[in-house]
Amino acid sequence: MNWITDWIAEHGDLLNVLANVGMLVVWVTYLQVFLAGYQRQKKATILINLGSGKGLQAHCLVANMSAGPIYIHTLTAKLEGPAGTITCPVTEPDDADQWQEPSELDLWTRQGPLESGKVRDMGTMRAMFDHVRAECASARHAVQVVTYAREIELQVVAVYGSEDIMVAASRRFLIVQAQNGLELQPLTLTAEQIRSKRARRRMVEMLEVQQTNYPRV
């Protein structure tokens, strides 16, 4: 065993360097894992699905799969068809929205906080179509867009985290004529998350326009 002791004594400096490098690798790996978890917590994930069927009586369901709660700020419907495109906020239900019951907040609104892992019923798709049609009643071209729409895109804008980060998600549905009436077919497997700074900046600009001038054709 003396040769081992002699070898360690002879290469002590090298072994010390290797040990320090090993500790550095461990700490760097731990830091990367910590930062990855922190980044995941900062990223909001919002899902948009249909429930209770595929027709216009289907309900729009918004789920918060983020690590923390979100505050739903705006729900927007964008309709596209041969006659053009129209975008209209449908956040606040009006007389065109025939809800049987208020939301779980006991308020007639689609705004409000949504805890992590929770789902909110935003009402039926028919109610949203009627809402947009009512807002567009004075614009003949816009009414044609709603009537002959072939696609609808729903966008949820929310505030996430203590830093008041604006986040959003959108999902597109194809409007098709089925045997029992109109049906909605999702064009993507899940909702598209809007996370880039440029996309969020455009989103904020769009919200500012909608606050002062909608429906937007």
PAZAPA-4460 file (N, C-alpha, C; in steps of 0.05 Angstrom, whole numbers, plus 32768, in hexadecimal, padded with zeros to 4 digits):
% residues 217
    n_x    n_y    n_z   ca_x   ca_y   ca_z    c_x    c_y    c_z   seq   type   mol
   8010   7FE8   8000   8000   8000   8000   8011   8019   8000     1      M     A
   802B   8015   8005   803C   802D   8006   803E   803B   7FEB     2      N     A
   803C   802B   7FD5   803E   8038   7FBB   8026   804A   7FB5     3      W     A
   800F   8041   7FC1   7FF7   8052   7FBD   7FFA   806C   7FCB     4      I     A
   8005   806A   7FE4   8009   8083   7FF4   801D   8095   7FE6     5      T     A
   8032   8088   7FDC   8046   8098   7FCE   803B   80A5   7FB5     6      D     A
   802A   8096   7FA7   801E   80A1   7F8D   800C   80B9   7F93     7      W     A
   7FFC   80B5   7FA9   7FEA   80CB   7FB0   7FFA   80E4   7FB9     8      I     A
   800F   80DF   7FC8   8020   80F6   7FD0   802D   8103   7FB9     9      A     A
   8035   80F3   7FA5   8042   80FF   7F8E   8030   810E   7F7C    10      E     A
   8017   8105   7F7A   8003   8111   7F68   7FED   8120   7F78    11      H     A
   7FF4   8129   7F8F   7FE0   8136   7FA0   7FD4   814F   7F93    12      G     A
   7FE5   815F   7F87   7FDB   8178   7F7A   7FC8   8171   7F64    13      D     A
   7FCE   815D   7F53   7FBC   8156   7F3D   7FA2   814B   7F48    14      L     A
   7FA3   813B   7F5C   7F8A   8130   7F68   7F79   8147   7F74    15      L     A
   7F86   815A   7F80   7F77   8171   7F8B   7F69   8181   7F75    16      N     A
   7F77   8185   7F5E   7F6B   8193   7F48   7F53   8183   7F3D    17      V     A
   7F56   8169   7F3A   7F40   8158   7F30   7F28   8159   7F42    18      L     A
   7F2D   8158   7F5C   7F18   8159   7F70   7F08   8174   7F6E    19      A     A
   7F17   818A   7F6A   7F0B   81A4   7F68   7EFA   81A6   7F4E    20      N     A
   7F05   819A   7F38   7EF6   819A   7F1F   7EDD   818A   7F22    21      V     A
   7EDF   8173   7F30   7EC7   8163   7F34   7EB1   8171   7F44    22      G     A
   7EBA   8180   7F58   7EA7   818F   7F68   7E9A   81A6   7F57    23      M     A
   7EAB   81B2   7F46   7EA1   81C7   7F35   7E8C   81BC   7F22    24      L     A
   7E91   81A4   7F16   7E7D   8198   7F04   7E63   8192   7F13    25      V     A
   7E65   8189   7F2C   7E4D   8183   7F3B   7E3D   819C   7F40    26      V     A
   7E4B   81B2   7F48   7E3D   81CB   7F4D   7E31   81D7   7F34    27      W     A
   7E3F   81D5   7F1E   7E35   81E0   7F04   7E1C   81D0   7EFC    28      V     A
   7E1C   81B6   7EFF   7E05   81A5   7EF9   7DED   81AD   7F0B    29      T     A
   7DF3   81B0   7F24   7DDE   81B8   7F37   7DD2   81D3   7F30    30      Y     A
   7DE3   81E6   7F28   7DDA   8200   7F20   7DC8   81FF   7F07    31      L     A
   7DD0   81EF   7EF4   7DC0   81EC   7EDC   7DA5   81E0   7EE2    32      Q     A
   7DA4   81CC   7EF3   7D8A   81C1   7EFB   7D79   81D5   7F09    33      V     A
   7D85   81E5   7F1B   7D76   81FA   7F29   7D6C   820F   7F16    34      F     A
   7D7C   8218   7F03   7D74   822D   7EF0   7D5E   8222   7EDD    35      L     A
   7D60   8208   7ED5   7D4C   81FC   7EC4   7D31   81FC   7ED3    36      A     A
   7D31   81F4   7EEC   7D18   81F4   7EFC   7D0D   8210   7EFF    37      G     A
   7D1F   8224   7F03   7D16   8240   7F06   7D09   824A   7EEC    38      Y     A
   7D16   8243   7ED6   7D0B   824C   7EBC   7CF0   823F   7EB7    39      Q     A
   7CEC   8225   7EBE   7CD3   8218   7EBB   7CBD   8226   7ECC    40      R     A
   7CC4   822F   7EE4   7CB1   823D   7EF5   7CA9   8257   7EE9    41      Q     A
   7CBB   8265   7EDB   7CB5   827F   7ECF   7CA4   827C   7EB6    42      K     A
   7CA3   8264   7EA9   7C95   8260   7E91   7C78   8258   7E97    43      K     A
   7C65   8267   7E8C   7C49   8260   7E8F   7C41   824D   7E7A    44      A     A
   7C2F   823B   7E80   7C24   8228   7E6D   7C05   8229   7E70    45      T     A
   7BF8   8232   7E5B   7BDB   8235   7E5A   7BD0   8223   7E44    46      I     A
   7BBC   8213   7E4B   7BB0   8201   7E38   7B94   820B   7E31    47      L     A
   7B8D   8207   7E18   7B72   820E   7E0E   7B66   81F6   7E01    48      I     A
   7B50   81ED   7E0B   7B43   81D5   7E01   7B25   81D9   7DFE    49      N     A
   7B18   81C6   7DF1   7AFB   81C5   7DEF   7AF0   81AF   7DFF    50      L     A
   7AD9   81B4   7E0C   7ACC   819F   7E1C   7AAF   819D   7E16    51      G     A
   7AA3   8186   7E1B   7A87   8182   7E16   7A80   8183   7DF8    52      S     A
   7A90   8175   7DE8   7A8A   8173   7DCC   7A9D   8182   7DBA    53      G     A
   7A97   8182   7DA0   7AA8   818F   7D8C   7A99   81A6   7D7E    54      K     A
   7A7F   81A8   7D82   7A6F   81BC   7D74   7A71   81D7   7D82    55      G     A
   7A5F   81E9   7D79   7A5F   8204   7D85   7A56   8204   7DA2    56      L     A
   7A49   81EE   7DAA   7A41   81EC   7DC6   7A58   81E3   7DD8    57      Q     A
   7A6F   81DC   7DCC   7A86   81D5   7DDC   7A8F   81EC   7DED    58      A     A
   7A9A   81E6   7E04   7AA4   81FB   7E16   7AC2   81FF   7E13    59      H     A
   7ACA   8218   7E14   7AE7   821F   7E13   7AF2   821C   7E2F    60      C     A
   7B05   820A   7E33   7B11   8205   7E4D   7B2E   820F   7E4D    61      L     A
   7B35   8220   7E60   7B50   822A   7E63   7B5C   821F   7E7C    62      V     A
   7B73   8211   7E79   7B81   8205   7E90   7B9B   8212   7E95    63      A     A
   7BA2   8215   7EAE   7BBC   8221   7EB6   7BCE   820B   7EC0    64      N     A
   7BE2   8204   7EAF   7BF5   81EF   7EB6   7C10   81FA   7EBE    65      M     A
   7C10   8214   7EC5   7C28   8221   7ECE   7C2E   8219   7EEB    66      S     A
   7C47   8220   7EF4   7C4E   8219   7F0F   7C40   822A   7F24    67      A     A
   7C37   8242   7F1B   7C29   8254   7F2D   7C0F   825D   7F21    68      G     A
   7BFF   826D   7F30   7BE6   8277   7F26   7BEA   828C   7F10    69      P     A
   7BD5   8290   7EFF   7BD5   82A5   7EEB   7BBC   82B5   7EEF    70      I     A
   7BBC   82CD   7EE4   7BA4   82DE   7EE4   7B9B   82E1   7EC7    71      Y     A
   7B85   82D6   7EBF   7B7B   82D8   7EA4   7B73   82F5   7E9F    72      I     A
   7B80   8302   7E8C   7B7B   831E   7E86   7B68   8322   7E6E    73      H     A
   7B6C   8313   7E59   7B5D   8317   7E41   7B59   82FD   7E32    74      T     A
   7B41   82F9   7E27   7B3C   82E3   7E15   7B33   82EF   7DFA    75      L     A
   7B41   82E8   7DE5   7B3C   82F4   7DCA   7B34   82DE   7DB7    76      T     A
   7B21   82E4   7DA5   7B19   82D2   7D90   7B20   82DE   7D75    77      A     A
   7B2E   82CF   7D65   7B35   82D8   7D4A   7B28   82C6   7D35    78      K     A
   7B17   82D1   7D24   7B09   82C1   7D10   7B14   82C7   7CF4    79      L     A
   7B18   82B2   7CE5   7B22   82B5   7CC9   7B11   82A6   7CB6    80      E     A
   7B0D   82B1   7C9F   7AFD   82A5   7C8A   7B01   82B2   7C6F    81      G     A
   7AF1   82AB   7C5B   7AF3   82B7   7C41   7AEF   82D5   7C41    82      P     A
   7ADF   82DF   7C54   7AD9   82FB   7C54   7AEE   830B   7C63    83      A     A
   7B02   82FE   7C6F   7B17   830D   7C7D   7B1B   8302   7C99    84      G     A
   7B26   8314   7CAA   7B2E   830D   7CC5   7B24   8322   7CD9    85      T     A
   7B1B   8319   7CF0   7B13   832C   7D04   7B1C   8322   7D1F    86      I     A
   7B25   8334   7D30   7B2E   832D   7D4B   7B1F   833E   7D5F    87      T     A
   7B14   8330   7D74   7B03   833D   7D87   7B07   8332   7DA3    88      C     A
   7B0B   8342   7DB7   7B0D   8338   7DD3   7AF1   832E   7DDC    89      P     A
   7AF1   8317   7DE9   7AD8   830C   7DF4   7ADB   8307   7E12    90      V     A
   7AEB   8318   7E1F   7AF1   8314   7E3B   7AD8   8318   7E4C    91      T     A
   7ACA   832D   7E47   7AB2   8333   7E57   7A99   832B   7E49    92      E     A
   7A8B   8316   7E53   7A72   830E   7E46   7A5E   8324   7E45    93      P     A
   7A4E   8325   7E2F   7A39   8339   7E2C   7A1E   832A   7E29    94      D     A
   7A0A   8339   7E20   79F0   832D   7E1E   79EF   8316   7E0A    95      D     A
   7A03   8315   7DF8   7A03   82FF   7DE4   7A0C   82E5   7DF0    96      A     A
   7A1A   82E6   7E07   7A24   82CE   7E14   7A0E   82C3   7E26    97      D     A
   7A04   82AB   7E1F   79EE   829F   7E2E   79FA   828A   7E41    98      Q     A
   7A05   8294   7E57   7A10   8282   7E6B   79FA   827A   7E7E    99      W     A
   79F9   8260   7E84   79E5   8256   7E97   79ED   825D   7EB4   100      Q     A
   7A07   825E   7EB9   7A10   8264   7ED4   7A29   8276   7ED2   101      E     A
   7A2E   8286   7EE7   7A46   8296   7EE7   7A5E   8284   7EEB   102      P     A
   7A76   828F   7EE8   7A8F   8280   7EEC   7A92   8279   7F09   103      S     A
   7AA8   826A   7F0F   7AAD   8262   7F2B   7AB3   827A   7F3C   104      E     A
   7AB9   8291   7F30   7ABD   82A9   7F40   7AA3   82B7   7F47   105      L     A
   7A8D   82AB   7F3D   7A72   82B7   7F41   7A71   82D3   7F34   106      D     A
   7A80   82D7   7F1F   7A81   82F0   7F10   7A7C   82E9   7EF2   107      L     A
   7A6E   82FC   7EE5   7A6A   82F8   7EC8   7A81   8303   7EB9   108      W     A
   7A97   82F5   7EBB   7AB0   82FD   7EAD   7AC1   82E5   7EA8   109      T     A
   7AD3   82E8   7E94   7AE6   82D3   7E8F   7B02   82DA   7E9A   110      R     A
   7B03   82F1   7EA7   7B1C   82F9   7EB4   7B1F   82EB   7ECF   111      Q     A
   7B37   82EE   7EDA   7B3A   82E5   7EF6   7B52   82D2   7EFA   112      G     A
   7B59   82CD   7F13   7B70   82BC   7F19   7B69   829F   7F14   113      P     A
   7B7D   8290   7F0C   7B7A   8273   7F07   7B92   8265   7F13   114      L     A
   7B8D   8254   7F28   7BA2   8247   7F36   7BAF   8232   7F24   115      E     A
   7BC7   822A   7F2C   7BD6   8215   7F1D   7BC6   81FB   7F1D   116      S     A
   7BC4   81EE   7F06   7BB6   81D5   7F04   7B98   81D7   7F02   117      G     A
   7B8D   81F0   7F01   7B70   81F4   7F00   7B67   81F9   7EE4   118      K     A
   7B4D   81F5   7EDF   7B40   81F9   7EC5   7B29   820C   7EC8   119      V     A
   7B26   821E   7EB5   7B0F   8231   7EB6   7AFE   822D   7E9C   120      R     A
   7AE4   822D   7EA0   7AD1   822B   7E8A   7ACC   8247   7E80   121      D     A
   7AD2   824D   7E67   7ACF   8267   7E5B   7AB4   826B   7E4D   122      M     A
   7AA3   8257   7E4E   7A8A   8258   7E40   7A8B   8249   7E26   123      G     A
   7A75   8249   7E18   7A73   823A   7DFF   7A7F   8249   7DE8   124      T     A
   7A87   823B   7DD3   7A91   8247   7DBB   7A7B   8257   7DAD   125      M     A
   7A63   824D   7DAE   7A4D   825C   7DA1   7A4A   8278   7DAE   126      R     A
   7A4D   8279   7DC9   7A4B   8292   7DD7   7A60   82A5   7DCE   127      A     A
   7A78   829B   7DC8   7A8E   82AC   7DBE   7A88   82B6   7DA2   128      M     A
   7A7E   82A4   7D91   7A76   82AD   7D76   7A61   82C3   7D78   129      F     A
   7A4D   82BF   7D88   7A38   82D3   7D8B   7A42   82ED   7D96   130      D     A
   7A56   82EB   7DA8   7A62   8303   7DB4   7A6F   8313   7D9E   131      H     A
   7A80   8306   7D8D   7A8D   8314   7D77   7A79   831F   7D64   132      V     A
   7A64   8310   7D5D   7A50   8319   7D4A   7A42   8332   7D55   133      R     A
   7A3C   8332   7D6F   7A2F   8349   7D7C   7A41   8362   7D7B   134      A     A
   7A5B   835E   7D7F   7A6E   8375   7D7E   7A71   837F   7D62   135      E     A
   7A6C   836E   7D4E   7A70   8376   7D32   7A56   837E   7D24   136      C     A
   7A41   8381   7D34   7A27   8386   7D28   7A26   839E   7D15   137      A     A
   7A37   83B2   7D1B   7A37   83CA   7D0B   7A49   83C9   7CF2   138      S     A
   7A59   83B3   7CF0   7A6C   83B0   7CDA   7A63   8399   7CC9   139      A     A
   7A59   839F   7CB1   7A4E   8389   7C9F   7A64   8376   7C97   140      R     A
   7A7B   8380   7C91   7A91   836E   7C88   7A99   835C   7C9F   141      H     A
   7A9A   8367   7CB8   7AA1   8356   7CCF   7A8D   8341   7CD4   142      A     A
   7A73   8347   7CD0   7A5E   8333   7CD4   7A62   831C   7CC0   143      V     A
   7A6A   8322   7CA8   7A6F   830D   7C94   7A86   82FC   7C9C   144      Q     A
   7A9B   8308   7CA8   7AB1   82F8   7CB2   7AA8   82E4   7CC7   145      V     A
   7A98   82ED   7CD9   7A8E   82DC   7CEF   7A7D   82C5   7CE3   146      V     A
   7A6B   82CD   7CD1   7A58   82B9   7CC6   7A65   82A3   7CB6   147      T     A
   7A7A   82AB   7CA7   7A86   8297   7C95   7AA3   8290   7C9E   148      Y     A
   7AA8   8293   7CB8   7AC3   828D   7CC2   7ACA   826F   7CBE   149      A     A
   7AE3   826A   7CB8   7AED   824F   7CB4   7B00   8247   7CCA   150      R     A
   7B0B   825A   7CD8   7B1E   8254   7CEE   7B18   8268   7D05   151      E     A
   7B1E   825E   7D1D   7B1C   826F   7D34   7B35   826B   7D45   152      I     A
   7B41   8280   7D4E   7B59   827F   7D5F   7B52   828C   7D7A   153      E     A
   7B55   827D   7D90   7B51   8287   7DAA   7B6C   828D   7DB7   154      L     A
   7B6E   82A5   7DC3   7B86   82AD   7DD0   7B80   82B6   7DED   155      Q     A
   7B8F   82AA   7E00   7B8C   82B1   7E1C   7BA5   82C1   7E24   156      V     A
   7BA1   82D9   7E2F   7BB7   82E9   7E39   7BB4   82EB   7E57   157      V     A
   7BCA   82E6   7E65   7BC9   82E5   7E82   7BE2   82F3   7E8E   158      A     A
   7BE0   82F8   7EA8   7BF7   8302   7EB7   7C01   82EC   7EC8   159      V     A
   7C1B   82E7   7EC8   7C26   82D1   7ED6   7C3D   82D9   7EE8   160      Y     A
   7C3D   82CF   7F01   7C54   82D3   7F13   7C53   82EE   7F21   161      G     A
   7C65   82F0   7F35   7C67   8308   7F44   7C72   8320   7F34   162      S     A
   7C7F   831A   7F1D   7C8B   832F   7F0D   7C77   833A   7EF9   163      E     A
   7C5E   8331   7EFA   7C49   833B   7EE8   7C50   8337   7ECB   164      D     A
   7C5A   831F   7EC4   7C61   8319   7EA8   7C48   8313   7E98   165      I     A
   7C45   8320   7E81   7C2F   831B   7E6F   7C35   8302   7E5F   166      M     A
   7C24   82EE   7E61   7C27   82D5   7E52   7C0E   82D0   7E42   167      V     A
   7C10   82BE   7E2F   7BF8   82B8   7E1F   7BFB   829C   7E12   168      A     A
   7BE4   8292   7E09   7BE3   8279   7DFA   7BCC   827C   7DE6   169      A     A
   7BCF   826F   7DCF   7BBA   8270   7DBA   7BB6   8254   7DAE   170      S     A
   7B9E   8250   7DA3   7B99   8236   7D96   7B85   823B   7D80   171      R     A
   7B8A   822F   7D69   7B79   8232   7D51   7B67   821A   7D4D   172      R     A
   7B4F   821F   7D44   7B3C   820A   7D3E   7B30   820E   7D22   173      F     A
   7B2E   81F9   7D13   7B21   81F9   7CF9   7B03   81F6   7CFD   174      L     A
   7AF3   8207   7CEF   7AD6   8205   7CF1   7ACC   81F6   7CD8   175      I     A
   7AC1   81DE   7CDD   7AB8   81CD   7CC7   7A9A   81C7   7CC9   176      V     A
   7A8E   81C2   7CB2   7A72   81BA   7CB2   7A70   819C   7CB5   177      Q     A
   7A64   8193   7CCA   7A61   8176   7CCF   7A43   816F   7CCD   178      A     A
   7A3D   8156   7CD0   7A22   814C   7CCD   7A0E   8159   7CE0   179      Q     A
   7A18   815E   7CF8   7A07   816A   7D0D   7A0B   8188   7D11   180      N     A
   7A18   8194   7CFD   7A1D   81B1   7CFF   7A3A   81B7   7CFF   181      G     A
   7A41   81CF   7D07   7A5D   81D8   7D07   7A6D   81CA   7D1D   182      L     A
   7A85   81C3   7D16   7A97   81B7   7D2A   7AB2   81C5   7D29   183      E     A
   7AC0   81C4   7D40   7ADA   81D1   7D43   7AEF   81BB   7D45   184      L     A
   7B03   81BD   7D34   7B19   81AA   7D34   7B33   81B8   7D3A   185      Q     A
   7B41   81B1   7D4F   7B5A   81BE   7D56   7B6F   81BA   7D41   186      P     A
   7B7E   81CF   7D3A   7B93   81CE   7D25   7BAE   81C7   7D31   187      L     A
   7BB0   81C8   7D4C   7BC9   81C2   7D59   7BC3   81AF   7D70   188      T     A
   7BD7   819F   7D78   7BD3   818B   7D8D   7BCD   8199   7DA8   189      L     A
   7BD9   81AF   7DAD   7BD5   81BE   7DC6   7BD7   81DC   7DC0   190      T     A
   7BD3   81EC   7DD4   7BD5   8209   7DD1   7BF2   8212   7DCC   191      A     A
   7BF5   8226   7DBC   7C10   8232   7DB7   7C15   8246   7DCC   192      E     A
   7C2C   8243   7DDA   7C33   8255   7DEF   7C43   826D   7DE4   193      Q     A
   7C3A   8285   7DEB   7C47   829E   7DE1   7C59   82A8   7DF7   194      I     A
   7C73   82A4   7DF3   7C87   82AA   7E08   7C9D   82BD   7E00   195      R     A
   7CA3   82C0   7DE6   7CB9   82D1   7DDE   7CB2   82EF   7DE4   196      S     A
   7CC7   82FF   7DE8   7CC3   831B   7DEE   7CB6   8329   7DD7   197      K     A
   7CBD   8323   7DBF   7CB2   8330   7DA8   7C94   832A   7DA5   198      R     A
   7C8D   8310   7DA9   7C71   8308   7DA7   7C60   8315   7DBD   199      A     A
   7C6C   8316   7DD5   7C5D   8322   7DEB   7C59   8340   7DE7   200      R     A
   7C6D   834D   7DDB   7C6B   836A   7DD5   7C55   836F   7DC0   201      R     A
   7C53   835E   7DAC   7C3E   8361   7D98   7C23   835C   7DA5   202      R     A
   7C22   8349   7DB8   7C09   8343   7DC6   7C00   835A   7DD6   203      M     A
   7C12   8368   7DE4   7C0B   837F   7DF4   7C01   8396   7DE2   204      V     A
   7C0E   8399   7DCB   7C05   83AE   7DB8   7BE9   83A8   7DAE   205      E     A
   7BE3   838E   7DA9   7BC9   8386   7D9F   7BB4   838C   7DB5   206      M     A
   7BBB   8386   7DCE   7BA8   838C   7DE4   7BA2   83A9   7DE6   207      L     A
   7BB6   83BA   7DE3   7BB2   83D7   7DE4   7B9F   83E0   7DCE   208      E     A
   7BA2   83D5   7DB6   7B90   83DC   7DA0   7B74   83D3   7DA6   209      V     A
   7B71   83BB   7DB1   7B57   83B0   7DB7   7B48   83C0   7DCC   210      Q     A
   7B58   83CC   7DDF   7B4B   83DB   7DF4   7B3E   83F4   7DE9   211      Q     A
   7B48   83FF   7DD3   7B3D   8418   7DC8   7B2D   8415   7DAF   212      T     A
   7B32   83FE   7DA1   7B25   83FB   7D87   7B21   83DE   7D80   213      N     A
   7B09   83D3   7D85   7B02   83B8   7D7D   7AE5   83B8   7D76   214      Y     A
   7ADC   83A5   7D65   7AEB   838F   7D5A   7B00   8398   7D46   215      P     A
   7B15   8388   7D43   7B2B   838F   7D31   7B28   837E   7D17   216      R     A
   7B25   838B   7D00   7B20   837D   7CE7   7B39   837F   7CD6   217      V     A
***
